[in-house]
Amino acid sequence: MKPTIRDVARLAKVSITTVSRVMNNPELVAPDKRESVLTAIEKLKYQPNALARGLIHKRTQTLGVLIPDISNVFMAELIRGMEDAARENLFNLIICNTDIDKERMISYLQVLNEKQVDGIVFVSEPVYPDYYEVFKRYDIPLVLAATHSLEYEIPSVMINNEQAGYDAVEYLIRQGHEKIGIISGSSIEPISSIPRTQGFMRGLRSYGLKADFEKCVEYGGYLFQDGYEAMSRLIKKFPDLTAVFAVADEMALGAISYLQENGIRVPDEISVMGFDNTRLATMTWPKLTTVAQPIYEMGYRALNKLIDLIEYGTVDELRTYLPHEIIERESVRRRV
């Protein structure tokens, strides 16, 4: 028969309340009593019931994660960071794939509310006013990962996407490229696509290069096929380009595939640069030069920020911006 908290209290010769305090607020218990309880727990191999712990704290030790596309390789690494942080803090995760569908997201929020999750991480998508009203209605602690909100006071963890777009084109310019195109995501997506494109255009202008938006920018999506199709359109309107910056690694690989299928050598004739530094960046030839964002750390930090919000009702830093860096591989050639 499994030992109970009553058995621990009896062996340690203390009250059940004291045992509970040792497990949940040990600093409130005198050292001698604390040692007696810990010794009894070890001797009996007692494992506190998760439901009992939840009743003490009025928590379920469960967190929800709302993500837009679970098939995206970026999400896998982000969730891994969250999972590791959750396990370290004795929390469990419920992963919900919204498919960027408002009704589906609201449905998942209802489920998470019914499950009495202690908090939610909302990933990648913008926080539109109607989304915010739904979040307010459920009044569950909320943290944003790989997105942010300047309109609402919601804690967040991400990178500076506008500066990252600038740094990408600056790198290509310093490699001797002047005719540079960009394959971006949606033309109305304000978290990643628009800021990275704005940074790209700012970089061209700051180096005195022609910034013809209609010619050098091609929109699409974030997946391989999107990059493939966007590259086919871009090269038709900008045939003399020498370098392409794609705002996601998977898109960059699609662009490389199109170029190689059409007899255009990468990087000898056209250099290609990606974004994210997912594991895909090293699974192709040439290996992908890319802007690396700390995806795992982003998930890890967002989850820990959520736990701080649950524990203390506040966070040390409302909007956290992590550093990015450029990883040089073989897909960009220096022009002499």
N, C-alpha and C positions, 0 to 999 in steps of 0.2 A: 504494500500500500504506500502511495506517495506521501512523503512528509508534508505537513501543513504548517502554516505560520504559527498555529497554536503549539505544535510540537517544538518549533524553534524557541518560542517564548518559554515553554516549560523547561527545556534543557538549559537555556541561558538564565533562567530564574528572573525574567523580566516580564513586563506586560506586552500584550500584542501590539499596543500603540508604540512601544519603544522599538520593537522589531520593525514596524512599518517606518518609523523615523530613520532608523539605521539604513534602510533600503532606499529611502527617498530624500531625506535631509540629514545625512550623518553628522553634519556639523552641529546639529542641535542636541546631540547625545553625548553624555560624558564619556571620556575615552575608555574607562574601565568597562562600562556597560556596552559600549560599541564593540570592544574586543570580544566580550562574552558572546554577543549576538553573532558576530562574524565567525567565531569558532564553532558555534552551534550550527550555523548555516553550512559550513564546510563539512562538519562531521555527518550531518544528516543528508548532505547533497541536495539541499532544498533549492528549488527553482521557483521564484515567485510567479504566480499566475498573471499573464498579460492583462486579462480582464480586470483582475483585482487592482493592478497598478493603474489601469485606466480609470477605475472608479475613484481611486484616491485623488488622482489629478484631474478628473473629469475629462479624460482624453482617451482616444482610441489608438494612439501611436501609429496613425495611418495618415499619409499625405497623398493628395491627388496631383497628377501632372497632366496638363492639357497641351498636347502637341499637334501641329497641323498636318504632319505627314510622317508616319512611322517608317516608311520605306526609304526616306532620305538618310544617307550615311552620316550626315552631320548630326542627326538626332540620336543615332546609336551612341556616339561618343559623349554627347551631352547628357543623355540618360545614365550612362555608366558613371559619370561624375556624381550625379544625383544619388544613384543607388549606393555608391560607396559611402557618401556622406550620411545617407539615411541609416545604413547598417551600423556605422560608427556610433550613431546617436539612438539606436534601438527603435527606429521607425521603419515602417513598411510603405511601399509605393503602390498606388493604383494608376496605371498608365492609360490615358484616354486619347484616342486618335480622332481629332475633330474633322479632318479633311477640309479645313477652312470653311466649314459649314456652320452658320450661326445657329440654326435649329438643333443641329447635332451637338454643338457645344453647350447650349442651354440644357439639353436633355442630360448630358453628362454631368453638368453642374447639379442638376436635381438629384442624380444618383449619388454624387459625392456628398451632397448635403444629407441625404438619407443615411449614408454610411457614416455620417458624423466625423468626416475627416478633420484633422486638426489644422490643416492649411493646404494651400494650393500653389503650385508653380505654373504660371502661364507662359508658354514658349512662343517666341518668334513673331507672332501676329501683333498688329497695332491694337491698342485699347481704344476702340471707338466709343463714343458716348453711350450707345445702347448697350455695349458690353459692360461698360462701367456701371450702369444702372443695375444690371443683373448681378454683378459682383457685390454691389452695395446691398442688394436685397438679401443675399445669403449671409453677408457679414462674416465671412471666413477669412482668416489671415491670408494675404496674397502677396507673392513676389513674382517679378517678371524676369525671365531668362532669355538672352539673345534678343531682347526688345526693351523698350523703355516707354515712359509716358511723361512728356513735359507738361501736359495739361493737369494730370492728377498726381497726388502725392503717394505714389506706389513704389516701394523699393524695387530696384532692378540691378541686373548685372549684364554687361555687354561690352563691346569694344566701340571705339569711335569710328564708325563706318565711313564718314566723310573724309577723315584724315587718312584712313587706310586706302581709300580710292586715290587720293592725292599721292600717297607714298608709292602706290603701284605704278602710276604713270611716270612719276619722277624717276623711278628705277629704270623703266624702259627708255626714257629720254637719256639718262646717263649711260645707257648701253649703246647710244648712238642712234636711236630710233626717233624719227620725226613724224612719220605717217602712221599714226596709231589709232586703232579702232577699239570699241568696247562692246561686248555682248553683255547686256544687263538683264535683269528679271522683268517684272511687270513695270510698266510706266507709271503706275499709280501706287506702287507698294512703298510706303514711306520709311520703313525701318532699315532695310538693307539696300534695295535697288536704287532708290532715288538718291540717298546720301553718297553711295559709292560712285554713282554717275556724276553727281555734283563735284565730288572731290577730283574725279578724273578730269572734268572740264576745267576746274580751277587750276589743276596742274599744267594742262596745255597752255592756258593763258599766262600763267606765271612765268613760263619759259619762252614766251613770245611765239608760240606755235599757233597755226590756224586752228581755231576751235569751231569747225562747222558741224553743229549738232546733228543736222539732218543726214550728213554724210558719214560721220564717224560713230554714231550711236545706233545700235540695233537691239530692240527689246525682244524678249521671249519668255522663258520660264527658267527653272533652276535645274532641270534634269538633262540627261545625256542627249535625248532627241531634240530638246529645245536648243541646246548649244549647236547641234549639228545643223538644224534648219536655219538658225540665226546666222551662222557662219556663211551659209549659202547665199543668204540675202545681203549680208554685209559686203562680201567680196564683189558682188555684182555692182554695188554702188560706190565701192571704194577699192577698185582693182589694184591700185599701186601701194596699198598699205604694206608695211613691213612687220608690224607687231599687233597682236590682239590681246586685250585684257578681258577675261571672262570673270564675272563676279561670283562664280562658284566653281569648284574643281570639276564637278560632274559636267557642267556646261563646257568647260575648257577641253575635257576629253572628247566631248561631242564635236567641238570645233576642230580638234586635231584629226579626228576620224574623217570628217568631211574633206579637209585639206589633203590628207594622204590618199584618200580614195580618188581625188581629182588630180593626182600627180604633183601636188605642191608640197615640197619637203619642209618639215619642221625639225629644227629651227632654221635651216639653211636659207630658205626663201621667206618664210614668215615665222616669227617667234610667237609663242602663245604662253600667256601667264594666267594662272588660276587664282582662286581665293578659298581659304579655309584650312588647307593642309590636312585634309582627311587622308585616310589610308589609301584611297584611290590614287593619290598623287604619285605614289611610288610603284603603282601596278601597271604602268604603261611605258612605252618607249616612244619618244624620249620621256624620261621622268620629269614631272611637272614642277617648274618654278612657280611659286605661289605665295600669296600673303597668308601667313599663318595666324589664326586666332586661337587662343587657348581654350578649345572647346570643352575638354574635360574639366578644366579649372572653373570655367563658366558655370557648368552644371553643379559642381561641388560647392562653389561659393554661393550660388543662388539657393541651394538647399539649406546650407548653414545659415544664410540670412533669414530664411523662412523660420527655421527653428528659433533663432534669436527673437524674431517677431512674436512667435508663439509664447516663448518663455518670459520675455520682458515687456512685450507690448510696443517695442520700438527697435530701431537698428542704429548702429553707429554711423552709417553712411547711407543716405537715401539712394543715390544713383552711383553705382560703382562701374568705372570704365577700366577694363583690363588692357594691358599692352598687346600690340600685334607686332609681327616682324616678317621680313621677307626671307623666304627659304630659297636659295639658289640651287637649281638642278640643271637639267640639260635642255629644257624646252625654249630657252631664250638664248639667242646668239648675239654677241657683241658685234655691232657694225663698225668697221674701221673707217 
